[in-house]
């Protein structure tokens, strides 16, 4: 009987220890950081497109003109150039398109609410979590500076990028501020700010194979991954890449290549530069 009790006690201790070591149900203790994925062995094979980022507000929103004005001030006083240098980005130098007549008093609404709700995805170096699980990045800091000038708080909300325009129109968010490529679709669905950062869509693949592909035509038999609803997915289709897997985020696209599930992915140059340096 004593031996049986001892055995039962030992089993209880083993299971208790295992439970304590897996509190979050995912193999990590609470408070521990997940190990970062290494993208060693991947490299940029080529650029497919060149583009610029803009901030999307609701059609007719008076926030567009207000943010354009603040953007010009922050460029003039050196704040934005300094921030771009910090994140190794290149500021856009294009002039804003002719602004639409403001029909929505969003500025008044956000001041009444005391916050600007900003739709984002986890996308380094624009918006991503730091070691303290706080949002940081170029767009994060840029938005916080603008919100401070507007006298409101910046509230960041992760969204499904493929449904970003629906989230904006439904007022679930006040703007899309997350390295969004200015495209015909963006201009149709938002009141877009002046361009503020230069970018490109690039093909990322195994560095050992990259030299074998000189242009898009030579890549047409490869399998690709790209974020659903992104400029990368559009670039893949425009390039005639038929074997395309659309995934949730640009990071997911990178992971498809890292795992060998896809030959290559198409992501933003800004993200490729940030992630491949790790």
Secondary structure, DSSP 8 states (H G I E B T S, - for coil): -HHHHHHHHHHHHHHHHHHHTTTTSSS--TT--------TTEEEEEEEEEEEEEEEE-TTBTHHHHHHHHHHHHHHTTHHHHHHHHTT--B------------B-HHHHHHHHTEEEEEE--BTTTBEE-TTS-EESHHHHHHHHHHHHHTSEEEEEE--GGGHHHHHHTTS-SEEEEEEE--HHHHHHSEE----EEEEEEEEEEHHHHTT--SSGGGTTS-EEEETTSHHHHHHHHTT--SEEEESSHHHHHHHHHTTSSSEEEEEHHHHHHHTT-
